[in-house]
Amino acid sequence: MRLDIQLFGALPARRISKTRKRLRRTHLKKEAPTITTCPNCNSPIAPHRACTNCGYYKGKDVLGKEEKSEEKKENK
């Protein structure tokens, strides 16, 4: 009796052992996000990103948040 291969579809040729499966999955782990502090206002930020609190990046005001907050204070 000859088995028709098309009946079984895509099945693995042999069973994957627990060790081999776990070795393959060692890189599939969750990592905590890297967080640094802003040197200007000390709020937590992602590295290589402008601070969303004060708008500074590498010592320069790139988002203009300081100017906007000063303008709001003057208007009041």
C-alpha positions in Angstrom: 0.0 0.0 0.0 1.5 3.3 -1.1 0.6 6.5 0.8 -0.4 9.5 -1.2 1.8 12.4 0.0 -0.8 15.0 -1.0 -3.3 13.7 1.6 -1.0 14.8 4.4 0.0 18.2 3.2 2.8 20.1 4.8 3.9 18.0 7.8 7.3 18.0 9.4 9.5 15.1 8.4 10.4 14.4 12.1 9.5 15.7 15.5 11.3 18.7 16.9 12.7 17.9 20.3 11.9 20.1 23.3 15.5 21.2 23.5 15.8 22.2 19.9 12.5 24.1 20.0 13.6 26.0 23.1 17.0 26.8 21.7 15.3 28.3 18.6 13.0 30.4 20.8 15.7 31.9 23.1 15.7 35.1 21.0 11.9 35.5 21.2 11.8 37.1 24.6 10.5 40.5 25.7 12.9 43.2 26.6 12.3 46.3 28.7 12.5 49.5 26.7 15.6 51.6 27.1 14.8 54.8 28.9 17.2 57.7 29.6 16.6 61.0 31.3 16.5 64.4 29.7 19.6 66.4 30.7 17.5 69.6 30.6 14.4 68.7 32.6 15.2 65.2 33.9 12.0 63.6 32.5 12.3 60.1 31.1 12.7 59.9 27.3 13.7 57.3 24.7 17.3 57.6 23.6 18.0 59.6 20.4 14.6 61.4 20.6 13.7 64.9 21.4 12.2 65.4 24.9 8.4 65.7 24.7 8.3 67.7 27.9 10.8 70.5 27.2 11.5 70.0 23.4 15.3 69.8 23.8 17.6 67.4 21.9 21.4 67.4 22.4 21.2 70.8 24.2 19.2 72.6 21.5 15.6 73.5 21.5 14.4 71.7 18.4 10.6 71.7 19.1 10.3 75.2 20.3 8.3 74.3 23.4 10.2 76.7 25.7 9.2 79.6 23.4 5.6 78.6 23.3 5.3 78.2 27.0 6.8 81.7 27.5 4.4 83.2 25.0 1.4 81.7 26.8 2.6 83.2 30.1 3.0 86.6 28.4 -0.5 86.5 27.0 -2.1 85.8 30.4 
